[in-house]
Amino acid sequence: MNIIVVSNRLSKAVTLDARHLVVVAALALFAVLGMVSAASWATYTLTRQFGWHLPTLSGSAAANQKEIDALAVKLGEIQAKLVQLDGLTERVADKSGVDPRPFLSGEKSPRGGAMLPGRPFNVHELAAEIGQTARRLDDRTDQLNLIDSLLLEKRIMSWRAPSELPMPSGVQSSHFGWRIDPFNGRQTFHEGIDFIGDVGAPIQAAAPGTVVTAEYHPEYGNIVEIDHGNGFTSRYAHASKLLVKKGDLIAAGQQVSLMGSTGRSTGPHLHFEIRYKGVPQNPLHFLQMAGTQNIASR
């Protein structure tokens, strides 16, 4: 097949056979490829040097963006839980006396180790890792909530000052403050109040606490001292028999000794003291604060 081309410039006809057509087609193909290469190079240069971003096509990229948005929402939930966890940490630390700073999420945790080969996360693996981290945060939050409740209950119990009668009779034979000493007739300060009764009468703890002393004392005789927390202690002296030992945990109203007349005593009675940070307090103030009535005097 021949193609005849008529040219006004040359004023003559040019005949193109099959070989000529192949050459023309090859030249045209090379021209198109050249233009595509130039466009690709220009696009690469503009995006590399000037940071321009070309719009992406819809499809898989849009689906990936949807998954990334979902992960961002999950990350926001985790960050909110971290704020809640920090608040719990500070409350628990305040009640337990532990420094909270190393456990707060804002503090950097030192890390290190040998450099080993690895691979990047894909979207699905990252989602699974975030979900697992969120579950661990939920577990830690539940644990801290439980500890917080237990510490609060323990602190409330420790705030309870000794305010219950140490024996049922409530017959007071000697008051708190200055009095005449029954042995030498001098004016001395009596650091507690005395209750009279029969030898062997039960003596009870005025509040829960821990026994810090259960022994014989030259002046107090057989004495029990209980630590109630927050600086409060109570003492029960001149007992005929001790029913507890040092280190025992005591409930309010629990029997700790039996009435007697050991030590510096003129007869069977209970010498009862309440101290705050080692300073004697008038037990009647605490008994009256608790609503204890009808404490007879003799």
Backbone as CSV, one residue per row, in Angstrom:
resi,resn,N_x,N_y,N_z,CA_x,CA_y,CA_z,C_x,C_y,C_z
1,MET,0.864,-1.186,0.000,0.000,0.000,0.000,0.897,1.231,0.000
2,ASN,0.571,2.182,-0.861,1.320,3.425,-0.942,0.427,4.589,-0.576
3,ILE,0.965,5.618,0.075,0.227,6.829,0.445,0.881,7.983,-0.284
4,ILE,0.089,8.779,-1.042,0.605,9.916,-1.787,0.293,11.176,-1.010
5,VAL,1.282,11.971,-0.679,1.142,13.228,0.064,1.473,14.362,-0.887
6,VAL,0.536,15.324,-1.020,0.732,16.457,-1.915,1.180,17.649,-1.087
7,SER,2.296,18.291,-1.393,2.856,19.417,-0.653,2.811,20.663,-1.507
8,ASN,2.164,21.764,-1.008,2.138,23.028,-1.719,3.513,23.666,-1.743
9,ARG,4.322,23.460,-0.617,5.650,24.067,-0.521,6.599,23.491,-1.564
10,LEU,6.514,22.123,-1.704,7.419,21.481,-2.653,6.862,21.489,-4.083
11,SER,5.548,21.767,-4.179,4.856,21.794,-5.480,4.971,20.461,-6.210
12,LYS,4.978,19.414,-5.416,5.006,18.092,-6.032,4.445,17.061,-5.046
13,ALA,4.133,15.886,-5.548,3.570,14.813,-4.724,4.683,13.899,-4.241
14,VAL,4.527,13.443,-2.907,5.499,12.523,-2.316,4.799,11.220,-2.042
15,THR,5.378,10.140,-2.490,4.778,8.812,-2.299,5.461,8.108,-1.141
16,LEU,4.635,7.616,-0.107,5.141,6.909,1.077,4.724,5.455,0.974
17,ASP,5.715,4.576,0.980,5.367,3.167,0.968,5.362,2.611,2.392
18,ALA,5.307,1.317,2.594,5.190,0.676,3.910,6.400,0.951,4.786
19,ARG,7.580,0.984,4.218,8.765,1.229,5.026,8.751,2.624,5.610
20,HIS,8.304,3.573,4.789,8.215,4.940,5.293,7.214,5.053,6.438
21,LEU,6.094,4.356,6.334,5.067,4.399,7.397,5.612,3.855,8.721
22,VAL,6.400,2.817,8.678,6.985,2.241,9.904,7.896,3.251,10.571
23,VAL,8.710,3.933,9.746,9.631,4.933,10.304,8.854,6.066,10.965
24,VAL,7.789,6.551,10.307,6.978,7.649,10.863,6.323,7.216,12.173
25,ALA,5.789,5.984,12.212,5.133,5.487,13.438,6.134,5.381,14.579
26,ALA,7.356,4.938,14.297,8.379,4.813,15.347,8.748,6.174,15.887
27,LEU,8.885,7.170,14.983,9.201,8.527,15.440,8.093,9.092,16.317
28,ALA,6.862,8.843,15.935,5.725,9.329,16.747,5.715,8.684,18.129
29,LEU,5.993,7.361,18.190,6.019,6.662,19.483,7.111,7.213,20.385
30,PHE,8.299,7.460,19.798,9.396,8.033,20.585,9.040,9.415,21.116
31,ALA,8.321,10.190,20.334,7.905,11.531,20.774,6.952,11.456,21.957
32,VAL,5.995,10.513,21.893,5.035,10.352,23.018,5.750,9.910,24.284
33,LEU,6.659,8.934,24.156,7.405,8.470,25.317,8.241,9.593,25.913
34,GLY,8.811,10.415,25.066,9.600,11.536,25.560,8.769,12.505,26.360
35,MET,7.569,12.810,25.864,6.689,13.730,26.597,6.268,13.150,27.947
36,VAL,5.960,11.836,27.995,5.576,11.184,29.262,6.727,11.227,30.251
37,SER,7.945,10.948,29.798,9.116,10.981,30.681,9.345,12.381,31.228
38,ALA,9.197,13.372,30.356,9.391,14.756,30.803,8.356,15.142,31.844
39,ALA,7.106,14.728,31.641,6.047,15.040,32.622,6.328,14.355,33.955
40,SER,6.778,13.090,33.901,7.087,12.367,35.138,8.233,13.028,35.885
41,TRP,9.263,13.441,35.154,10.411,14.094,35.801,9.993,15.416,36.432
42,ALA,9.141,16.175,35.747,8.674,17.460,36.286,7.853,17.244,37.557
43,THR,6.983,16.219,37.545,6.171,15.922,38.734,7.051,15.548,39.917
44,TYR,8.024,14.684,39.689,8.938,14.268,40.755,9.709,15.460,41.323
45,THR,10.206,16.341,40.410,11.003,17.495,40.850,10.169,18.445,41.700
46,LEU,8.944,18.732,41.272,8.081,19.665,42.008,7.714,19.123,43.389
47,THR,7.372,17.839,43.452,6.984,17.261,44.743,8.170,17.110,45.668
48,ARG,9.371,16.883,45.103,10.567,16.680,45.924,11.090,18.005,46.488
49,GLN,11.172,19.031,45.612,11.809,20.284,46.013,10.843,21.219,46.740
50,PHE,9.582,21.246,46.341,8.650,22.225,46.886,7.604,21.608,47.815
51,GLY,7.610,20.295,47.992,6.674,19.662,48.906,5.242,19.677,48.425
52,TRP,5.030,19.838,47.105,3.662,19.830,46.594,3.132,18.405,46.587
53,HIS,1.835,18.263,46.869,1.206,16.944,46.881,0.088,16.914,45.852
54,LEU,0.117,15.933,45.037,-0.929,15.783,44.030,-2.115,15.041,44.624
55,PRO,-3.330,15.348,44.172,-4.506,14.640,44.706,-4.437,13.152,44.395
56,THR,-4.901,12.331,45.409,-4.887,10.877,45.242,-6.227,10.410,44.715
57,LEU,-6.204,9.294,44.053,-7.419,8.716,43.498,-8.200,7.996,44.585
58,SER,-9.487,7.959,44.451,-10.327,7.248,45.414,-10.139,5.751,45.236
59,GLY,-10.576,4.992,46.273,-10.434,3.542,46.210,-9.730,3.033,47.444
60,SER,-8.606,2.318,47.289,-7.883,1.741,48.414,-7.346,2.814,49.341
61,ALA,-6.896,3.959,48.788,-6.380,5.033,49.637,-7.476,5.566,50.555
62,ALA,-8.681,5.721,50.070,-9.795,6.200,50.895,-10.124,5.192,51.992
63,ALA,-10.059,3.915,51.657,-10.326,2.887,52.679,-9.272,2.920,53.770
64,ASN,-8.003,3.098,53.372,-6.930,3.194,54.366,-7.119,4.413,55.256
65,GLN,-7.527,5.526,54.666,-7.744,6.735,55.459,-8.864,6.527,56.479
66,LYS,-9.892,5.794,56.108,-10.989,5.503,57.029,-10.489,4.689,58.216
67,GLU,-9.611,3.714,57.944,-9.041,2.911,59.032,-8.145,3.765,59.918
68,ILE,-7.373,4.677,59.321,-6.510,5.565,60.107,-7.343,6.478,60.991
69,ASP,-8.462,6.980,60.470,-9.347,7.831,61.280,-9.899,7.054,62.473
70,ALA,-10.248,5.797,62.250,-10.760,4.970,63.349,-9.685,4.752,64.410
71,LEU,-8.436,4.547,63.976,-7.341,4.384,64.923,-7.103,5.668,65.705
72,ALA,-7.263,6.813,65.057,-7.082,8.096,65.744,-8.123,8.263,66.849
73,VAL,-9.360,7.852,66.576,-10.403,7.912,67.611,-10.043,7.005,68.782
74,LYS,-9.565,5.799,68.481,-9.172,4.861,69.542,-8.020,5.423,70.353
75,LEU,-7.078,6.070,69.686,-5.947,6.682,70.387,-6.436,7.782,71.325
76,GLY,-7.417,8.571,70.901,-7.984,9.595,71.770,-8.610,8.998,73.021
77,GLU,-9.287,7.851,72.875,-9.869,7.172,74.035,-8.776,6.716,75.003
78,ILE,-7.684,6.197,74.459,-6.576,5.750,75.311,-5.966,6.927,76.052
79,GLN,-5.810,8.062,75.372,-5.249,9.236,76.041,-6.150,9.710,77.177
80,ALA,-7.463,9.643,76.986,-8.395,10.011,78.060,-8.263,9.059,79.241
81,LYS,-8.069,7.773,78.947,-7.895,6.794,80.022,-6.595,7.044,80.776
82,LEU,-5.559,7.499,80.074,-4.295,7.812,80.735,-4.469,8.968,81.717
83,VAL,-5.274,9.959,81.364,-5.546,11.072,82.278,-6.260,10.549,83.520
84,GLN,-7.248,9.677,83.313,-7.962,9.078,84.446,-7.012,8.250,85.294
85,LEU,-6.118,7.514,84.645,-5.173,6.676,85.368,-4.194,7.524,86.179
86,ASP,-3.781,8.665,85.647,-2.890,9.564,86.387,-3.568,10.078,87.656
87,GLY,-4.857,10.432,87.543,-5.582,10.898,88.728,-5.681,9.829,89.788
88,LEU,-5.973,8.601,89.371,-6.031,7.486,90.323,-4.669,7.241,90.956
89,THR,-3.616,7.314,90.144,-2.268,7.087,90.657,-1.917,8.092,91.745
90,GLU,-2.254,9.362,91.512,-1.938,10.386,92.504,-2.730,10.186,93.790
91,ARG,-4.005,9.780,93.677,-4.811,9.545,94.883,-4.265,8.373,95.686
92,VAL,-3.956,7.279,94.984,-3.421,6.100,95.675,-2.078,6.421,96.305
93,ALA,-1.233,7.178,95.590,0.073,7.546,96.136,-0.079,8.416,97.372
94,ASP,-1.062,9.319,97.354,-1.273,10.193,98.509,-1.682,9.383,99.735
95,LYS,-2.473,8.335,99.520,-2.943,7.536,100.652,-1.906,6.525,101.122
96,SER,-1.008,6.130,100.220,-0.027,5.110,100.582,1.347,5.698,100.903
97,GLY,1.561,6.984,100.574,2.857,7.609,100.845,3.902,7.345,99.784
98,VAL,3.509,6.778,98.632,4.456,6.467,97.554,4.564,7.683,96.626
99,ASP,5.785,7.976,96.152,6.003,9.068,95.210,5.357,8.696,93.876
100,PRO,4.371,9.484,93.382,3.662,9.081,92.157,4.384,9.439,90.866
101,ARG,5.404,10.310,90.920,5.978,10.846,89.694,6.493,9.792,88.717
102,PRO,7.172,8.723,89.177,7.652,7.744,88.194,6.540,6.987,87.477
103,PHE,5.295,7.053,88.002,4.212,6.247,87.436,3.250,7.068,86.582
104,LEU,3.463,8.381,86.466,2.565,9.214,85.682,2.887,9.102,84.201
105,SER,1.852,9.225,83.364,2.032,9.022,81.924,2.879,10.116,81.289
106,GLY,2.943,11.301,81.910,3.738,12.387,81.357,5.219,12.241,81.586
107,GLU,5.597,11.331,82.470,7.014,11.117,82.758,7.618,10.151,81.742
108,LYS,8.802,10.493,81.233,9.470,9.614,80.278,10.071,8.413,81.002
109,SER,9.873,7.245,80.392,10.440,6.021,80.949,11.713,5.674,80.178
110,PRO,12.854,5.564,80.852,14.091,5.214,80.155,13.978,3.863,79.454
111,ARG,14.476,3.789,78.238,14.430,2.545,77.472,15.758,2.345,76.765
112,GLY,16.014,1.117,76.331,17.243,0.830,75.616,17.259,-0.607,75.157
113,GLY,18.413,-1.056,74.670,18.537,-2.425,74.207,19.278,-2.493,72.891
114,ALA,19.620,-3.705,72.492,20.352,-3.897,71.243,19.453,-3.633,70.045
115,MET,20.049,-3.158,68.953,19.306,-2.883,67.727,19.164,-4.180,66.941
116,LEU,17.920,-4.612,66.725,17.651,-5.860,66.028,16.827,-5.577,64.782
117,PRO,16.909,-6.438,63.767,16.117,-6.225,62.553,14.630,-6.320,62.857
118,GLY,13.842,-5.547,62.144,12.400,-5.558,62.356,11.687,-5.180,61.080
119,ARG,10.365,-5.000,61.196,9.560,-4.603,60.047,8.473,-3.652,60.531
120,PRO,7.983,-2.802,59.665,6.958,-1.845,60.076,5.609,-2.522,60.307
121,PHE,4.751,-1.863,61.138,3.393,-2.338,61.342,2.563,-2.067,60.087
122,ASN,1.614,-2.956,59.800,0.561,-2.584,58.873,-0.641,-2.093,59.678
123,VAL,-1.654,-1.588,58.972,-2.785,-0.959,59.663,-3.494,-1.943,60.588
124,HIS,-3.691,-3.160,60.145,-4.423,-4.145,60.947,-3.624,-4.544,62.192
125,GLU,-2.327,-4.705,62.058,-1.491,-5.041,63.214,-1.473,-3.902,64.222
126,LEU,-1.405,-2.652,63.733,-1.415,-1.493,64.613,-2.746,-1.388,65.362
127,ALA,-3.842,-1.662,64.673,-5.153,-1.640,65.328,-5.234,-2.687,66.432
128,ALA,-4.703,-3.872,66.162,-4.712,-4.931,67.176,-3.868,-4.548,68.381
129,GLU,-2.717,-3.925,68.152,-1.840,-3.515,69.244,-2.495,-2.425,70.096
130,ILE,-3.153,-1.455,69.456,-3.853,-0.403,70.194,-4.988,-0.989,71.021
131,GLY,-5.732,-1.938,70.470,-6.811,-2.578,71.220,-6.296,-3.318,72.442
132,GLN,-5.182,-4.026,72.287,-4.596,-4.746,73.418,-4.119,-3.772,74.493
133,THR,-3.517,-2.664,74.080,-3.075,-1.650,75.041,-4.260,-1.052,75.793
134,ALA,-5.350,-0.798,75.085,-6.557,-0.255,75.733,-7.102,-1.226,76.774
135,ARG,-7.085,-2.523,76.466,-7.566,-3.525,77.442,-6.672,-3.563,78.675
136,ARG,-5.355,-3.438,78.473,-4.444,-3.423,79.620,-4.692,-2.189,80.487
137,LEU,-4.964,-1.055,79.849,-5.278,0.156,80.604,-6.555,-0.021,81.423
138,ASP,-7.554,-0.671,80.839,-8.794,-0.932,81.580,-8.521,-1.796,82.803
139,ASP,-7.695,-2.833,82.637,-7.359,-3.711,83.761,-6.640,-2.938,84.863
140,ARG,-5.648,-2.123,84.486,-4.907,-1.353,85.491,-5.809,-0.351,86.196
141,THR,-6.732,0.254,85.471,-7.653,1.214,86.075,-8.553,0.524,87.096
142,ASP,-9.056,-0.663,86.744,-9.890,-1.415,87.692,-9.101,-1.780,88.947
143,GLN,-7.849,-2.202,88.759,-7.022,-2.569,89.913,-6.766,-1.367,90.812
144,LEU,-6.441,-0.216,90.214,-6.182,0.980,91.011,-7.443,1.471,91.710
145,ASN,-8.599,1.335,91.067,-9.858,1.706,91.718,-10.099,0.861,92.958
146,LEU,-9.809,-0.438,92.863,-9.978,-1.322,94.008,-9.021,-0.936,95.135
147,ILE,-7.742,-0.705,94.780,-6.756,-0.310,95.800,-7.146,1.016,96.437
148,ASP,-7.635,1.946,95.608,-8.061,3.250,96.115,-9.178,3.094,97.144
149,SER,-10.146,2.218,96.860,-11.260,1.984,97.791,-10.774,1.357,99.090
150,LEU,-9.866,0.384,98.978,-9.351,-0.281,100.177,-8.550,0.687,101.046
151,LEU,-7.719,1.528,100.402,-6.934,2.488,101.167,-7.820,3.532,101.823
152,LEU,-8.885,3.940,101.129,-9.810,4.909,101.723,-10.497,4.310,102.943
153,GLU,-10.929,3.045,102.815,-11.570,2.380,103.959,-10.590,2.253,105.124
154,LYS,-9.345,1.909,104.798,-8.336,1.778,105.848,-8.070,3.112,106.522
155,ARG,-8.018,4.191,105.722,-7.760,5.511,106.315,-8.930,5.944,107.199
156,ILE,-10.159,5.674,106.759,-11.320,6.030,107.583,-11.250,5.317,108.923
157,MET,-10.865,4.043,108.880,-10.741,3.286,110.131,-9.634,3.869,111.000
158,SER,-8.537,4.305,110.365,-7.427,4.838,111.148,-7.747,6.206,111.732
159,TRP,-8.716,6.920,111.112,-9.099,8.224,111.652,-9.922,8.076,112.935
160,ARG,-10.403,6.919,113.199,-11.312,6.735,114.324,-10.541,6.817,115.635
161,ALA,-10.771,7.859,116.396,-10.097,8.037,117.685,-10.726,7.108,118.725
162,PRO,-9.964,6.726,119.755,-10.525,5.866,120.819,-11.626,6.599,121.578
163,SER,-12.852,6.153,121.417,-13.977,6.890,121.995,-15.033,5.978,122.621
164,GLU,-14.723,4.688,122.775,-15.661,3.778,123.414,-15.195,3.469,124.839
165,LEU,-16.156,3.187,125.695,-15.821,2.868,127.090,-14.934,1.633,127.164
166,PRO,-13.865,1.672,127.949,-12.983,0.514,128.061,-13.554,-0.599,128.941
167,MET,-14.638,-0.316,129.672,-15.290,-1.360,130.461,-16.762,-0.996,130.644
168,PRO,-17.616,-1.985,130.749,-19.061,-1.720,130.746,-19.552,-0.888,131.919
169,SER,-18.926,-1.001,133.084,-19.469,-0.346,134.282,-19.419,1.170,134.172
170,GLY,-18.304,1.703,133.687,-18.184,3.134,133.523,-18.166,3.917,134.818
171,VAL,-17.750,3.313,135.916,-17.684,4.016,137.199,-16.296,4.633,137.336
172,GLN,-16.236,5.963,137.310,-14.964,6.679,137.344,-14.590,6.994,138.790
173,SER,-13.360,6.629,139.159,-12.916,6.875,140.528,-11.897,7.998,140.635
174,SER,-11.301,8.402,139.530,-10.308,9.482,139.557,-10.308,10.173,138.209
175,HIS,-10.244,11.511,138.226,-10.381,12.280,137.002,-9.013,12.595,136.379
176,PHE,-9.074,13.215,135.217,-7.881,13.632,134.481,-7.435,15.002,134.996
177,GLY,-6.131,15.158,135.189,-5.604,16.459,135.588,-4.914,16.410,136.939
178,TRP,-4.767,17.590,137.550,-4.048,17.673,138.819,-4.870,17.060,139.950
179,ARG,-4.156,16.312,140.821,-4.794,15.680,141.978,-3.738,15.427,143.041
180,ILE,-4.177,14.981,144.210,-3.256,14.617,145.293,-2.866,13.158,145.120
181,ASP,-1.567,12.925,145.050,-1.070,11.557,144.891,-1.434,10.718,146.104
182,PRO,-2.042,9.519,145.881,-2.486,8.703,147.022,-1.346,8.091,147.823
183,PHE,-0.098,8.120,147.301,1.007,7.496,148.013,1.842,8.511,148.799
184,ASN,2.039,9.704,148.233,2.923,10.655,148.921,2.235,11.967,149.300
185,GLY,0.958,12.147,148.969,0.223,13.339,149.355,0.606,14.585,148.591
186,ARG,1.442,14.469,147.566,1.831,15.641,146.785,0.851,15.869,145.627
187,GLN,0.891,17.110,145.129,0.047,17.416,143.981,0.759,16.949,142.714
188,THR,0.122,16.057,141.989,0.708,15.500,140.766,-0.343,15.511,139.652
189,PHE,0.156,15.376,138.440,-0.754,15.395,137.288,-1.122,13.959,136.919
190,HIS,-2.423,13.677,136.932,-2.937,12.352,136.572,-3.240,12.349,135.074
191,GLU,-2.558,11.497,134.315,-2.596,11.550,132.854,-3.727,10.736,132.237
192,GLY,-4.623,10.221,133.051,-5.760,9.468,132.521,-6.926,9.552,133.476
193,ILE,-7.867,8.634,133.346,-8.964,8.507,134.305,-8.985,7.059,134.797
194,ASP,-9.511,6.856,136.013,-9.555,5.523,136.613,-10.988,5.026,136.678
195,PHE,-11.160,3.741,136.394,-12.462,3.068,136.546,-12.291,1.962,137.576
196,ILE,-13.245,1.867,138.518,-13.169,0.824,139.536,-14.021,-0.367,139.127
197,GLY,-13.682,-1.520,139.707,-14.429,-2.743,139.432,-13.809,-3.895,140.181
198,ASP,-14.244,-5.084,139.882,-13.753,-6.284,140.557,-12.561,-6.871,139.798
199,VAL,-11.691,-7.548,140.525,-10.574,-8.228,139.893,-11.112,-9.244,138.875
200,GLY,-10.572,-9.206,137.691,-11.003,-10.116,136.625,-12.069,-9.549,135.719
201,ALA,-12.551,-8.314,135.999,-13.540,-7.699,135.109,-12.894,-7.437,133.743
202,PRO,-13.640,-7.635,132.655,-13.052,-7.477,131.313,-12.757,-6.013,130.984
203,ILE,-11.623,-5.779,130.343,-11.215,-4.458,129.867,-11.175,-4.518,128.344
204,GLN,-11.810,-3.538,127.694,-12.011,-3.588,126.246,-11.286,-2.440,125.543
205,ALA,-10.921,-2.703,124.304,-10.260,-1.673,123.493,-11.256,-0.581,123.124
206,ALA,-10.832,0.675,123.236,-11.708,1.804,122.948,-11.847,2.088,121.457
207,ALA,-11.016,1.466,120.630,-11.070,1.641,119.168,-10.182,0.571,118.539
208,PRO,-10.355,0.300,117.244,-9.478,-0.673,116.591,-8.055,-0.150,116.490
209,GLY,-7.100,-1.058,116.412,-5.705,-0.652,116.300,-4.764,-1.833,116.403
210,THR,-3.505,-1.522,116.675,-2.448,-2.525,116.776,-1.784,-2.421,118.142
211,VAL,-1.597,-3.540,118.808,-0.942,-3.558,120.117,0.539,-3.247,119.936
212,VAL,1.011,-2.196,120.621,2.422,-1.840,120.562,3.136,-2.161,121.878
213,THR,2.378,-2.351,122.953,2.956,-2.724,124.251,2.001,-3.678,124.953
214,ALA,2.541,-4.767,125.470,1.775,-5.696,126.302,2.795,-6.335,127.247
215,GLU,2.994,-5.698,128.422,4.076,-6.120,129.306,3.834,-5.602,130.725
216,TYR,4.753,-5.961,131.591,4.682,-5.449,132.975,5.558,-4.214,133.093
217,HIS,4.994,-3.175,133.780,5.703,-1.919,134.010,5.732,-1.670,135.517
218,PRO,6.851,-1.184,136.069,6.937,-0.990,137.528,5.832,-0.108,138.094
219,GLU,5.382,0.902,137.359,4.345,1.801,137.863,2.960,1.449,137.318
220,TYR,2.891,1.152,136.035,1.599,0.835,135.415,1.159,-0.609,135.673
221,GLY,2.065,-1.445,136.157,1.735,-2.863,136.310,1.606,-3.510,134.952
222,ASN,0.698,-4.468,134.818,0.437,-5.089,133.516,-0.315,-4.084,132.641
223,ILE,0.318,-3.686,131.564,-0.235,-2.615,130.730,-0.326,-3.051,129.275
224,VAL,-1.388,-2.591,128.614,-1.566,-2.757,127.171,-1.640,-1.370,126.556
225,GLU,-0.868,-1.150,125.490,-0.956,0.109,124.738,-1.284,-0.216,123.294
226,ILE,-2.272,0.500,122.752,-2.758,0.247,121.395,-2.559,1.500,120.547
227,ASP,-2.008,1.305,119.361,-1.842,2.392,118.387,-3.050,2.378,117.450
228,HIS,-3.785,3.512,117.412,-4.997,3.610,116.594,-4.762,4.361,115.283
229,GLY,-3.542,4.761,115.024,-3.250,5.489,113.792,-3.419,6.986,113.953
230,ASN,-2.769,7.725,113.055,-2.835,9.191,113.044,-2.439,9.810,114.372
231,GLY,-1.505,9.190,115.063,-0.961,9.753,116.294,-1.712,9.399,117.560
232,PHE,-2.830,8.655,117.473,-3.620,8.323,118.664,-3.204,6.974,119.251
233,THR,-3.046,6.932,120.543,-2.802,5.682,121.277,-3.671,5.675,122.522
234,SER,-3.914,4.475,123.037,-4.640,4.335,124.316,-3.902,3.339,125.191
235,ARG,-4.006,3.536,126.524,-3.312,2.682,127.484,-4.310,2.120,128.498
236,TYR,-4.070,0.869,128.899,-4.919,0.162,129.861,-3.983,-0.472,130.895
237,ALA,-3.980,0.094,132.117,-2.946,-0.276,133.095,-3.530,-0.986,134.322
238,HIS,-2.590,-1.611,135.114,-2.858,-2.276,136.400,-3.664,-3.571,136.245
239,ALA,-3.618,-4.194,135.050,-4.409,-5.397,134.812,-3.867,-6.583,135.604
240,SER,-4.769,-7.504,135.934,-4.347,-8.753,136.580,-3.829,-9.750,135.542
241,LYS,-4.317,-9.620,134.282,-3.898,-10.554,133.234,-4.001,-9.864,131.880
242,LEU,-2.997,-10.103,131.041,-3.008,-9.576,129.683,-3.551,-10.635,128.722
243,LEU,-4.439,-10.242,127.826,-5.069,-11.185,126.895,-4.554,-11.026,125.455
244,VAL,-3.658,-10.069,125.234,-3.116,-9.829,123.894,-1.599,-9.726,123.984
245,LYS,-0.971,-9.709,122.826,0.485,-9.554,122.764,0.841,-8.501,121.728
246,LYS,2.083,-8.054,121.788,2.553,-7.021,120.874,2.400,-7.479,119.421
247,GLY,1.863,-6.577,118.596,1.671,-6.884,117.183,0.282,-7.353,116.837
248,ASP,-0.540,-7.682,117.836,-1.902,-8.144,117.561,-2.748,-7.012,116.985
249,LEU,-3.605,-7.358,116.022,-4.586,-6.420,115.496,-5.850,-6.522,116.338
250,ILE,-6.339,-5.383,116.798,-7.423,-5.358,117.770,-8.646,-4.678,117.167
251,ALA,-9.821,-5.235,117.432,-11.079,-4.614,117.031,-11.636,-3.790,118.176
252,ALA,-12.456,-2.807,117.858,-13.094,-2.008,118.900,-13.973,-2.905,119.769
253,GLY,-13.853,-2.763,121.094,-14.649,-3.566,122.015,-14.057,-4.920,122.343
254,GLN,-12.932,-5.271,121.714,-12.300,-6.563,121.994,-11.635,-6.528,123.363
255,GLN,-11.746,-7.631,124.124,-11.112,-7.711,125.442,-9.595,-7.803,125.274
256,VAL,-8.877,-6.937,126.002,-7.421,-6.904,125.905,-6.756,-7.314,127.230
257,SER,-7.487,-7.209,128.335,-6.918,-7.576,129.635,-8.046,-7.734,130.645
258,LEU,-7.658,-8.144,131.867,-8.609,-8.282,132.981,-8.182,-7.358,134.107
259,MET,-9.169,-6.761,134.762,-8.881,-5.776,135.803,-8.087,-6.389,136.941
260,GLY,-7.188,-5.554,137.508,-6.380,-6.009,138.639,-5.856,-4.822,139.414
261,SER,-4.769,-5.058,140.178,-4.171,-4.000,141.010,-2.652,-4.143,141.010
262,THR,-2.105,-4.396,139.809,-0.649,-4.564,139.706,0.026,-3.211,139.558
263,GLY,1.326,-3.154,139.883,2.071,-1.909,139.754,1.757,-0.963,140.902
264,ARG,1.819,0.302,140.646,1.601,1.344,141.665,0.090,1.580,141.793
265,SER,-0.546,0.822,142.635,-2.000,0.840,142.739,-2.428,0.583,144.189
266,THR,-3.528,1.210,144.577,-4.062,1.017,145.937,-5.207,0.023,145.970
267,GLY,-5.655,-0.456,144.815,-6.761,-1.418,144.765,-7.157,-1.692,143.328
268,PRO,-8.053,-2.656,143.125,-8.440,-3.027,141.761,-9.055,-1.848,141.009
269,HIS,-8.483,-1.494,139.891,-9.037,-0.442,139.036,-8.331,-0.474,137.673
270,LEU,-8.915,0.248,136.732,-8.319,0.421,135.399,-7.860,1.863,135.263
271,HIS,-6.590,2.041,134.977,-6.072,3.370,134.611,-6.098,3.445,133.088
272,PHE,-6.909,4.373,132.554,-7.164,4.474,131.114,-6.629,5.806,130.597
273,GLU,-5.765,5.750,129.597,-5.196,6.960,129.011,-5.467,7.012,127.508
274,ILE,-5.585,8.237,126.985,-5.585,8.491,125.545,-4.518,9.535,125.279
275,ARG,-3.630,9.245,124.328,-2.555,10.172,123.988,-2.615,10.496,122.491
276,TYR,-2.269,11.746,122.188,-2.146,12.165,120.799,-0.717,12.634,120.571
277,LYS,0.014,11.888,119.748,1.429,12.142,119.483,2.221,12.217,120.788
278,GLY,1.861,11.312,121.698,2.578,11.191,122.955,2.106,12.118,124.058
279,VAL,1.191,13.049,123.750,0.721,14.011,124.750,-0.600,13.515,125.347
280,PRO,-0.702,13.404,126.691,-1.942,12.920,127.316,-3.129,13.834,127.014
281,GLN,-4.270,13.228,126.708,-5.518,13.938,126.462,-6.566,13.479,127.467
282,ASN,-7.554,14.332,127.698,-8.624,13.952,128.614,-9.541,12.948,127.921
283,PRO,-9.578,11.701,128.386,-10.419,10.693,127.725,-11.892,11.054,127.694
284,LEU,-12.353,11.844,128.677,-13.770,12.193,128.709,-14.183,12.983,127.474
285,HIS,-13.275,13.789,126.922,-13.602,14.547,125.716,-13.956,13.613,124.567
286,PHE,-13.215,12.534,124.427,-13.462,11.584,123.338,-14.705,10.747,123.613
287,LEU,-14.904,10.371,124.871,-16.093,9.591,125.216,-17.360,10.414,125.000
288,GLN,-17.336,11.677,125.379,-18.487,12.539,125.191,-18.708,12.859,123.718
289,MET,-17.616,12.981,122.950,-17.730,13.250,121.517,-18.455,12.103,120.819
290,ALA,-18.237,10.882,121.302,-18.877,9.721,120.709,-20.295,9.521,121.220
291,GLY,-20.745,10.373,122.141,-22.095,10.260,122.662,-22.219,9.306,123.828
292,THR,-21.104,8.902,124.420,-21.160,8.030,125.596,-21.717,8.827,126.771
293,GLN,-22.734,8.310,127.423,-23.439,9.025,128.486,-23.309,8.282,129.806
294,ASN,-23.662,9.006,130.855,-23.802,8.423,132.203,-22.538,7.745,132.688
295,ILE,-21.402,8.478,132.600,-20.164,7.974,133.189,-20.162,8.428,134.642
296,ALA,-20.448,7.513,135.547,-20.590,7.875,136.959,-19.226,8.176,137.560
297,SER,-19.220,9.097,138.544,-18.011,9.423,139.289,-18.175,8.988,140.724
298,ARG,-17.005,8.751,141.326,-17.064,8.306,142.717,-15.980,8.999,143.504
